Amino acid sequence: MKWCQDIRGIGPIDLDELEDTIVCGKRGGSDYLDVEMARSDGSCPTSGQVNCNPKSSSEKQVCAASSNDCPVTDLILDASMADKKEGYTTLKGKKFNVHYTKTSNSLPLTDFRIEEDLPCFNRDQENEGPYKSHYVLEADYSLQDCTIEPNNKLASDPRYSEDSTYTISMFKLQYENGVI
């Protein structure tokens, strides 16, 4: 055809740079499936283990070999550059700080995302949000917005939070990482 043109594909690109800062994490401790939960009385089933967060609700208490091995339970990107958030450890960046804790009333983090809106409960769908648009070659990537899940009556996944004061557009994130 006269107006058609081949466009070369590109391989996947890790989005690991944020405001001239490389964002990475170190996996540690046991696989989440192997983590032992504390008993209802707060004690750990294996001798020598510590309850990572005895002040959290009982269904969210996990055990580890030592307090150093306890998993991160909350992470916040903070553009206000506040020095410290109570109960959190702060990592200083150039344009934002990262606050993390191992003692929030949450299960361990298993996923971290930067998105324009909360992710859908159904991982095969994408929250379209009021300003979301797709690159022309991604047009059929996700045509379906979040739908209400029949079992829990939720559209967005409540395991994610919008606590962060840091914001970035998807365009800027992709531009900084060499996608566009």
C-alpha positions in Angstrom: 0.0 0.0 0.0 1.0 3.5 -0.6 0.6 4.8 3.0 1.9 1.7 4.9 5.3 1.6 6.4 7.2 -1.1 8.3 8.2 -0.1 11.8 10.9 -2.0 13.5 10.1 -3.5 16.9 12.2 -2.9 20.0 12.8 -5.4 22.8 11.6 -4.8 26.4 13.2 -2.0 28.2 13.5 -1.9 32.0 12.1 1.2 33.5 14.6 1.5 36.3 15.5 5.2 36.2 13.5 7.9 37.9 14.6 11.5 37.9 18.2 10.6 37.2 18.2 8.1 40.0 18.5 4.3 39.4 15.8 2.5 41.4 16.5 -1.0 42.4 15.8 -3.4 45.2 17.5 -6.4 46.7 15.6 -9.5 47.2 16.3 -11.1 50.5 15.0 -13.6 53.0 12.8 -16.5 52.1 10.4 -16.8 49.2 7.0 -15.4 50.2 5.4 -18.8 49.8 7.9 -20.2 52.4 7.5 -17.4 54.9 6.0 -18.6 58.1 3.1 -16.6 59.6 3.1 -16.0 63.4 0.6 -17.9 65.5 -2.5 -16.2 66.8 -0.6 -15.5 70.1 2.2 -13.8 68.2 4.8 -16.5 68.6 6.6 -18.0 65.7 6.3 -21.7 64.8 10.0 -22.2 64.4 12.3 -21.9 67.4 14.7 -18.9 67.1 12.6 -16.9 64.7 11.3 -13.4 65.5 7.9 -11.9 64.8 8.7 -9.1 62.4 5.7 -6.9 63.3 4.0 -8.0 66.6 2.0 -4.7 66.6 0.2 -5.4 63.3 -3.0 -7.4 63.1 -2.4 -11.2 63.6 -3.1 -12.2 60.0 -0.3 -9.8 58.8 2.4 -11.0 61.2 5.3 -12.9 59.6 8.3 -14.5 61.1 12.0 -14.4 60.0 15.4 -15.7 61.2 16.3 -12.2 62.5 14.9 -8.7 62.4 17.4 -7.9 59.6 15.6 -10.5 57.5 12.2 -9.1 58.0 10.5 -8.0 54.8 9.6 -4.4 53.7 5.9 -3.8 54.3 5.5 -0.3 52.9 7.4 2.0 50.6 6.7 5.7 49.8 8.2 8.0 47.3 8.2 11.5 48.8 8.7 14.6 46.6 8.5 16.9 49.6 12.0 15.8 50.5 11.0 15.4 54.2 13.9 14.1 56.2 12.1 11.4 58.2 8.7 9.8 58.4 8.1 8.2 61.8 8.7 4.5 61.9 10.3 4.6 58.4 13.9 4.5 57.2 14.7 7.3 54.7 16.9 7.0 51.6 17.7 10.5 50.3 17.5 11.1 46.5 18.1 14.2 44.3 14.5 15.0 43.7 12.6 12.6 46.0 13.2 10.5 49.1 12.3 6.9 49.6 10.8 6.0 53.0 10.4 2.3 53.8 9.4 0.3 56.8 9.2 -3.3 57.9 6.6 -2.6 60.6 3.5 -1.2 58.9 0.2 -3.1 59.4 0.6 -4.8 56.0 1.8 -8.0 54.5 5.3 -7.9 52.8 5.7 -6.0 49.5 5.7 -8.4 46.6 5.2 -5.8 43.9 5.9 -2.1 43.4 4.5 -0.1 40.5 4.4 3.5 39.3 1.2 4.0 37.5 -1.2 6.8 36.6 -4.0 5.2 38.7 -4.5 2.2 40.9 -4.0 -1.1 39.0 -7.0 -3.3 38.2 -7.8 -6.2 40.5 -7.9 -8.3 37.3 -4.2 -8.3 36.1 -5.4 -8.8 32.5 -7.0 -5.4 32.5 -5.6 -1.9 32.7 -7.0 1.1 34.5 -7.6 3.6 31.7 -8.1 6.5 34.1 -9.3 9.9 32.8 -6.1 10.9 30.9 -4.7 7.6 29.8 -4.0 7.0 26.1 -2.0 4.3 24.3 0.8 4.7 21.8 -0.6 3.9 18.4 1.2 0.5 18.1 -0.1 -0.5 21.6 -3.7 0.3 20.7 -4.9 -3.3 21.1 -2.8 -3.9 24.3 -5.7 -3.3 26.6 -9.0 -2.1 25.4 -10.8 -3.1 28.5 -10.9 -0.8 31.6 -11.2 -2.3 35.1 -14.3 -4.3 35.7 -15.9 -5.1 39.0 -14.7 -8.5 40.2 -17.8 -10.7 41.1 -16.1 -12.3 44.2 -15.0 -9.2 46.0 -17.0 -6.4 44.3 -13.7 -4.4 43.6 -12.4 -2.9 40.4 -9.0 -1.6 41.7 -6.6 -3.7 43.7 -6.7 -2.5 47.3 -3.2 -4.0 48.0 -1.7 -0.9 46.3 -1.8 2.5 47.8 -1.7 6.1 46.7 0.4 7.3 49.6 3.2 8.8 47.6 3.6 12.5 47.2 5.8 11.9 44.2 4.2 12.2 40.7 5.6 11.6 37.3 3.8 11.3 33.9 4.1 8.1 32.0 5.6 10.1 29.1 8.4 11.4 31.3 9.1 8.0 32.8 9.4 6.4 29.4 11.5 9.3 28.0 14.0 9.1 30.9 14.4 5.4 30.3 15.0 5.7 26.6 11.7 4.1 25.5 10.6 7.2 23.5 
